[in-house]
Amino acid sequence: MKTALLFMTAVASSAAPITTVISSTAQCTAGAVMQQGSECSVSNSSGSASAFGTASTDYSLNGLMLNVEGRFSISANASGPNAGASILFSSTANLLLLTDGPLRAGTLAFSLGEDGDGSMFTGRAVTTIAGNTFSCFLPSGAGCLFLNRTIPITLGSAVSVSIEFTGNSGVFSGGTSRFGGGGGDSIIQITALDGTALVPVRVSDVPEPATMWLTTISFLLAGVLSFQKALRLPREVR
């Protein structure tokens, strides 16, 4: 067991097994000047405006418990006599958890909390674990809790986890400084009830079934050819 835990810790500290896709559309105006892009910032005599968004997902291992946390935030600011800013933001983070051993029925236990806050802001957090989806609209006051849940899974295969955030905010100054924005997070604690290790990996590190079969067949053929070659070699005369 100690060897397995050391291996899991090494994997957890390695680079980026989480694949994140971010989409952001921002617009800033100050008088007749407009800027659009994934983020924006303009400033002139008519005012100043800026809009941007960020997202990240991290994980850590505590024994056989995997902790995953995703978070995002967006900001839209405008000041001056005639300025405006808006942003539409989304991010999706995907993570695969490898489980060792033969294919067999198992159970995944987890607790999940989704929460967020902001001003002039609406958003949503959607977490999917092994095909089961849990969502929360943001801001949501006390947040959304899904405690001590269980999901039937097939151990010996990869289990998928994804965290998706969406959010938008827009403000117009009209002579007063305005701020809009907010954010949210999704925090998960996951364990396999039979004590199977959950090892995070990149999607590209998991071979497709066809690839695994071809690899296995190649090794078998190589072994057969080597054996046949050994039979054909003349025996050494002693």
Backbone hydrogen bonds in HBPLUS format (Angstrom, degrees):
<---DONOR---> <-ACCEPTOR-->    atom                        ^
c    i                          cat <-CA-CA->   ^        H-A-AA   ^      H-
h    n   atom  resd res      DA  || num        DHA   H-A  angle D-A-AA Bond
n    s   type  num  typ     dist DA aas  dist angle  dist       angle   num
A0005-LEU N   A0001-MET O   3.04 MM   4  6.31 158.7  2.08 152.8 158.1     1
A0006-LEU N   A0002-LYS O   2.98 MM   4  6.22 156.1  2.04 150.4 156.8     2
A0007-PHE N   A0003-THR O   3.03 MM   4  6.28 156.5  2.08 149.9 156.0     3
A0008-MET N   A0004-ALA O   2.96 MM   4  6.21 158.2  2.01 148.9 154.8     4
A0009-THR N   A0005-LEU O   3.00 MM   4  6.20 157.5  2.05 147.9 153.4     5
A0010-ALA N   A0006-LEU O   3.11 MM   4  6.35 153.8  2.18 144.0 150.8     6
A0011-VAL N   A0007-PHE O   3.03 MM   4  6.34 156.6  2.08 150.6 156.7     7
A0012-ALA N   A0008-MET O   2.90 MM   4  6.12 157.7  1.95 149.5 156.0     8
A0013-SER N   A0009-THR O   3.09 MM   4  6.32 139.7  2.25 143.1 152.5     9
A0014-SER N   A0011-VAL O   3.10 MM   3  5.18 156.0  2.16 103.9 111.4    10
A0019-THR N   A0094-ASN O   3.01 MM  75  5.18 160.3  2.05 153.5 154.4    11
A0094-ASN N   A0019-THR O   2.75 MM  75  5.18 158.5  1.79 147.8 154.9    12
A0021-VAL N   A0092-THR O   2.84 MM  71  5.28 160.0  1.88 147.4 152.7    13
A0092-THR N   A0021-VAL O   2.87 MM  71  5.28 152.0  1.95 145.6 155.0    14
A0023-SER N   A0090-SER O   2.80 MM  67  5.20 171.0  1.80 154.9 156.6    15
A0090-SER N   A0023-SER O   2.80 MM  67  5.20 147.3  1.90 160.1 164.8    16
A0025-THR N   A0088-LEU O   2.88 MM  63  5.21 160.4  1.92 152.1 158.6    17
A0088-LEU N   A0025-THR O   2.89 MM  63  5.21 154.0  1.96 142.1 150.8    18
A0026-ALA N   A0037-GLY O   2.65 MM  11  5.40 166.5  1.67 174.2 178.7    19
A0037-GLY N   A0026-ALA O   3.11 MM  11  5.40 150.3  2.20 145.8 147.8    20
A0027-GLN N   A0086-SER O   2.97 MM  59  5.39 157.8  2.02 149.1 150.8    21
A0086-SER N   A0027-GLN O   2.96 MM  59  5.39 145.3  2.08 150.7 159.5    22
A0028-CYS N   A0035-GLN O   2.87 MM   7  5.24 162.5  1.90 155.5 161.2    23
A0035-GLN N   A0028-CYS O   2.84 MM   7  5.24 155.5  1.90 155.1 161.2    24
A0029-THR N   A0084-GLY O   2.90 MM  55  5.20 160.3  1.94 154.0 154.6    25
A0084-GLY N   A0029-THR O   2.99 MM  55  5.20 155.9  2.05 136.3 140.3    26
A0030-ALA N   A0033-VAL O   2.93 MM   3  5.31 154.0  2.00 148.6 155.9    27
A0033-VAL N   A0030-ALA O   3.21 MM   3  5.31 159.6  2.25 125.4 123.1    28
A0031-GLY N   A0082-ASN O   2.93 MM  51  5.58 147.5  2.03 159.8 168.9    29
A0040-CYS N   A0051-ALA O   3.00 MM  11  5.43 158.8  2.05 151.4 156.0    30
A0051-ALA N   A0040-CYS O   3.04 MM  11  5.43 153.3  2.11 145.3 144.6    31
A0042-VAL N   A0049-ALA O   2.91 MM   7  5.45 157.3  1.97 152.2 159.3    32
A0049-ALA N   A0042-VAL O   2.90 MM   7  5.45 159.3  1.94 153.7 156.1    33
A0044-ASN N   A0047-GLY O   2.93 MM   3  5.51 159.4  1.97 152.0 158.3    34
A0047-GLY N   A0044-ASN O   3.05 MM   3  5.51 156.1  2.11 113.4 120.6    35
A0082-ASN N   A0046-SER O   2.84 MM  36  5.29 159.2  1.88 172.1 165.3    36
A0048-SER N   A0079-SER O   2.95 MM  31  5.46 153.2  2.02 140.4 147.7    37
A0079-SER N   A0048-SER O   2.93 MM  31  5.46 152.3  2.01 157.5 161.7    38
A0050-SER N   A0077-ASN O   2.96 MM  27  5.29 152.8  2.03 144.3 148.3    39
A0077-ASN N   A0050-SER O   2.83 MM  27  5.29 168.0  1.85 160.1 163.1    40
A0052-PHE N   A0075-SER O   3.04 MM  23  5.54 149.5  2.14 146.3 154.8    41
A0075-SER N   A0052-PHE O   2.89 MM  23  5.54 151.9  1.97 167.1 169.9    42
A0054-THR N   A0073-SER O   2.90 MM  19  5.52 156.6  1.95 159.8 166.8    43
A0073-SER N   A0054-THR O   2.99 MM  19  5.52 154.3  2.05 150.1 152.6    44
A0056-SER N   A0071-ARG O   2.99 MM  15  5.62 157.1  2.05 156.6 160.5    45
A0071-ARG N   A0056-SER O   2.91 MM  15  5.62 158.7  1.96 166.8 170.5    46
A0058-ASP N   A0069-GLU O   2.91 MM  11  5.45 161.2  1.94 154.3 157.4    47
A0069-GLU N   A0058-ASP O   2.90 MM  11  5.45 168.5  1.91 156.0 158.8    48
A0060-SER N   A0067-ASN O   2.89 MM   7  5.27 146.7  2.00 145.6 154.4    49
A0067-ASN N   A0060-SER O   2.87 MM   7  5.27 178.9  1.87 166.8 167.2    50
A0062-ASN N   A0065-MET O   2.83 MM   3  5.14 172.5  1.84 160.8 163.3    51
A0065-MET N   A0062-ASN O   3.09 MM   3  5.14 163.5  2.12 122.2 122.7    52
A0066-LEU N   A0190-ILE O   2.88 MM 124  5.14 169.0  1.89 157.2 158.2    53
A0190-ILE N   A0066-LEU O   2.85 MM 124  5.14 163.1  1.88 149.8 155.7    54
A0068-VAL N   A0188-ILE O   2.94 MM 120  5.15 159.3  1.99 142.9 149.6    55
A0188-ILE N   A0068-VAL O   2.82 MM 120  5.15 165.5  1.84 158.8 163.2    56
A0070-GLY N   A0186-SER O   2.91 MM 116  5.15 160.9  1.95 147.0 152.6    57
A0186-SER N   A0070-GLY O   2.82 MM 116  5.15 151.8  1.90 146.5 151.3    58
A0072-PHE N   A0184-GLY O   3.00 MM 112  5.68 150.9  2.08 158.9 162.4    59
A0184-GLY N   A0072-PHE O   3.09 MM 112  5.68 147.7  2.20 140.5 147.7    60
A0074-ILE N   A0182-GLY O   2.81 MM 108  5.61 157.4  1.86 163.9 170.9    61
A0182-GLY N   A0074-ILE O   3.10 MM 108  5.61 142.8  2.24 135.4 144.9    62
A0076-ALA N   A0180-GLY O   2.69 MM 104  4.95 153.1  1.76 157.8 151.6    63
A0180-GLY N   A0076-ALA O   2.72 MM 104  4.95 153.7  1.79 158.9 163.6    64
A0078-ALA N   A0178-ARG O   3.00 MM 100  5.25 160.5  2.04 149.8 151.5    65
A0178-ARG N   A0078-ALA O   2.68 MM 100  5.25 170.2  1.69 168.2 171.3    66
A0175-GLY N   A0080-GLY O   2.80 MM  95  4.92 141.4  1.95 144.2 136.4    67
A0173-SER N   A0083-ALA O   2.74 MM  90  5.37 169.0  1.76 159.6 163.5    68
A0085-ALA N   A0171-VAL O   2.98 MM  86  5.51 158.0  2.02 148.3 154.0    69
A0171-VAL N   A0085-ALA O   2.83 MM  86  5.51 159.9  1.87 163.5 170.4    70
A0087-ILE N   A0169-SER O   2.87 MM  82  5.57 149.2  1.97 160.9 168.0    71
A0169-SER N   A0087-ILE O   3.06 MM  82  5.57 150.2  2.15 150.0 158.2    72
A0089-PHE N   A0167-GLY O   2.83 MM  78  5.27 173.0  1.83 172.3 172.2    73
A0167-GLY N   A0089-PHE O   2.89 MM  78  5.27 151.5  1.97 152.1 152.6    74
A0091-SER N   A0165-PHE O   2.92 MM  74  5.31 152.6  2.00 146.4 151.4    75
A0165-PHE N   A0091-SER O   2.85 MM  74  5.31 159.3  1.90 153.6 160.5    76
A0093-ALA N   A0163-ILE O   2.88 MM  70  5.20 163.8  1.90 145.6 150.4    77
A0163-ILE N   A0093-ALA O   2.91 MM  70  5.20 151.7  1.99 144.1 153.4    78
A0095-LEU N   A0161-VAL O   2.81 MM  66  5.17 151.6  1.89 162.5 167.8    79
A0161-VAL N   A0095-LEU O   2.84 MM  66  5.17 151.1  1.92 162.5 166.8    80
A0201-VAL N   A0096-LEU O   2.96 MM 105  5.60 152.9  2.03 155.1 159.4    81
A0097-LEU N   A0159-VAL O   2.76 MM  62  4.99 158.2  1.81 146.6 154.2    82
A0159-VAL N   A0097-LEU O   2.83 MM  62  4.99 160.4  1.86 139.2 145.3    83
A0098-LEU N   A0199-VAL O   2.82 MM 101  5.03 168.0  1.84 143.9 139.9    84
A0199-VAL N   A0098-LEU O   3.06 MM 101  5.03 171.1  2.07 144.5 146.4    85
A0104-ARG N   A0155-LEU O   3.05 MM  51  5.25 146.9  2.16 137.3 140.6    86
A0155-LEU N   A0104-ARG O   2.76 MM  51  5.25 136.6  1.95 167.5 168.9    87
A0106-GLY N   A0153-ILE O   2.90 MM  47  5.27 148.9  1.99 161.9 155.6    88
A0153-ILE N   A0106-GLY O   2.93 MM  47  5.27 166.0  1.95 128.3 132.7    89
A0193-LEU N   A0107-THR O   3.01 MM  86  5.76 164.7  2.03 157.6 162.5    90
A0108-LEU N   A0151-ILE O   2.78 MM  43  5.11 170.4  1.79 156.1 158.1    91
A0151-ILE N   A0108-LEU O   2.81 MM  43  5.11 147.0  1.92 144.5 155.1    92
A0109-ALA N   A0191-THR O   2.76 MM  82  5.33 168.1  1.78 167.4 170.2    93
A0191-THR N   A0109-ALA O   2.87 MM  82  5.33 157.7  1.92 159.3 163.1    94
A0110-PHE N   A0149-ARG O   2.94 MM  39  5.44 159.2  1.98 150.3 154.4    95
A0149-ARG N   A0110-PHE O   2.88 MM  39  5.44 152.1  1.95 178.4 169.3    96
A0111-SER N   A0189-GLN O   3.02 MM  78  5.37 143.6  2.16 140.9 152.0    97
A0189-GLN N   A0111-SER O   2.99 MM  78  5.37 154.2  2.05 154.3 161.0    98
A0112-LEU N   A0146-PHE O   2.86 MM  34  5.04 158.5  1.90 135.1 142.4    99
A0146-PHE N   A0112-LEU O   2.79 MM  34  5.04 163.6  1.81 162.1 162.1   100
A0113-GLY N   A0187-ILE O   2.95 MM  74  5.29 155.0  2.02 148.1 156.2   101
A0187-ILE N   A0113-GLY O   2.90 MM  74  5.29 165.4  1.92 155.9 160.1   102
A0114-GLU N   A0144-CYS O   2.89 MM  30  5.20 165.6  1.91 155.6 160.4   103
A0144-CYS N   A0114-GLU O   2.80 MM  30  5.20 167.2  1.82 161.1 164.9   104
A0115-ASP N   A0185-ASP O   3.09 MM  70  5.63 157.3  2.15 152.6 158.6   105
A0185-ASP N   A0115-ASP O   2.82 MM  70  5.63 150.4  1.90 154.9 161.8   106
A0117-ASP N   A0183-GLY O   3.12 MM  66  5.94 134.4  2.33 143.7 156.7   107
A0183-GLY N   A0117-ASP O   3.02 MM  66  5.94 152.4  2.10 162.9 171.3   108
A0119-SER N   A0181-GLY O   2.88 MM  62  5.63 147.3  1.99 165.1 170.2   109
A0181-GLY N   A0119-SER O   2.82 MM  62  5.63 161.5  1.85 164.8 167.9   110
A0122-THR N   A0168-ASN O   3.19 MM  46  5.72 159.6  2.23 157.7 163.7   111
A0168-ASN N   A0122-THR O   2.93 MM  46  5.72 151.5  2.01 162.5 170.4   112
A0123-GLY N   A0138-LEU O   2.83 MM  15  4.66 149.6  1.92 142.6 135.9   113
A0138-LEU N   A0123-GLY O   2.75 MM  15  4.66 178.5  1.75 124.9 124.4   114
A0124-ARG N   A0166-THR O   2.85 MM  42  5.30 146.0  1.97 149.8 150.2   115
A0166-THR N   A0124-ARG O   3.01 MM  42  5.30 151.3  2.09 150.6 155.8   116
A0125-ALA N   A0136-CYS O   2.86 MM  11  5.27 163.7  1.89 155.8 161.1   117
A0136-CYS N   A0125-ALA O   2.85 MM  11  5.27 145.2  1.97 152.0 161.2   118
A0126-VAL N   A0164-GLU O   2.82 MM  38  5.05 163.2  1.85 155.5 158.5   119
A0164-GLU N   A0126-VAL O   2.77 MM  38  5.05 168.1  1.79 154.7 158.5   120
A0127-THR N   A0134-PHE O   2.80 MM   7  5.26 168.2  1.82 163.1 162.1   121
A0134-PHE N   A0127-THR O   2.79 MM   7  5.26 153.2  1.86 152.5 161.8   122
A0128-THR N   A0162-SER O   2.88 MM  34  5.19 165.2  1.91 149.9 154.7   123
A0162-SER N   A0128-THR O   2.90 MM  34  5.19 156.9  1.95 148.8 155.0   124
A0129-ILE N   A0132-ASN O   2.85 MM   3  5.17 157.0  1.90 147.2 147.8   125
A0132-ASN N   A0129-ILE O   2.95 MM   3  5.17 163.0  1.98 114.2 119.8   126
A0130-ALA N   A0160-SER O   2.84 MM  30  5.18 178.2  1.84 165.9 165.3   127
A0143-GLY N   A0140-SER O   3.29 MM   3  5.01 158.9  2.34 100.1 106.2   128
A0176-THR N   A0173-SER O   3.12 MM   3  5.00 163.4  2.15 104.2 109.2   129
A0195-GLY N   A0192-ALA O   2.96 MM   3  5.48 162.9  1.99 122.6 125.4   130
A0205-ASP N   A0202-ARG O   3.00 MM   3  5.28 150.9  2.09 106.4 115.6   131
A0206-VAL N   A0203-VAL O   3.24 MM   3  5.76 168.1  2.26 115.5 119.2   132
A0211-THR N   A0208-GLU O   2.95 MM   3  5.20 116.8  2.36 104.9 120.6   133
A0212-MET N   A0208-GLU O   2.98 MM   4  6.34 156.8  2.04 157.9 165.3   134
A0213-TRP N   A0209-PRO O   2.99 MM   4  6.27 158.1  2.04 152.0 157.4   135
A0214-LEU N   A0210-ALA O   2.98 MM   4  6.22 161.6  2.01 149.8 154.7   136
A0215-THR N   A0211-THR O   2.92 MM   4  6.12 158.2  1.97 149.1 155.3   137
A0216-THR N   A0212-MET O   2.94 MM   4  6.14 160.1  1.98 147.6 153.0   138
A0217-ILE N   A0213-TRP O   2.89 MM   4  6.10 164.6  1.91 154.3 158.1   139
A0218-SER N   A0214-LEU O   2.93 MM   4  6.07 155.4  1.99 145.6 152.4   140
A0219-PHE N   A0215-THR O   3.08 MM   4  6.36 158.6  2.13 150.1 154.8   141
A0220-LEU N   A0216-THR O   3.02 MM   4  6.31 157.5  2.07 149.0 155.5   142
A0221-LEU N   A0217-ILE O   2.88 MM   4  6.11 164.3  1.90 155.9 159.4   143
A0222-ALA N   A0218-SER O   2.93 MM   4  6.11 158.6  1.98 147.1 153.4   144
A0223-GLY N   A0219-PHE O   2.97 MM   4  6.20 152.2  2.05 144.5 151.9   145
A0224-VAL N   A0220-LEU O   2.96 MM   4  6.28 156.7  2.02 150.7 156.8   146
A0225-LEU N   A0221-LEU O   2.92 MM   4  6.14 167.8  1.93 156.4 159.1   147
A0226-SER N   A0222-ALA O   3.00 MM   4  6.15 156.8  2.06 144.5 150.9   148
A0227-PHE N   A0223-GLY O   3.01 MM   4  6.21 153.2  2.08 145.0 152.2   149
A0228-GLN N   A0224-VAL O   2.92 MM   4  6.20 159.6  1.96 153.5 158.9   150
A0229-LYS N   A0225-LEU O   2.94 MM   4  6.10 155.0  2.00 146.9 153.8   151
A0230-ALA N   A0226-SER O   3.04 MM   4  6.24 152.2  2.11 142.1 149.3   152
A0231-LEU N   A0227-PHE O   3.10 MM   4  6.44 145.9  2.22 144.1 152.9   153
A0232-ARG N   A0228-GLN O   3.17 MM   4  6.47 143.9  2.31 142.8 151.9   154
A0232-ARG N   A0229-LYS O   3.15 MM   3  5.18 124.3  2.48  94.9 108.8   155
A0233-LEU N   A0229-LYS O   3.20 MM   4  6.44 131.6  2.45 144.3 156.2   156
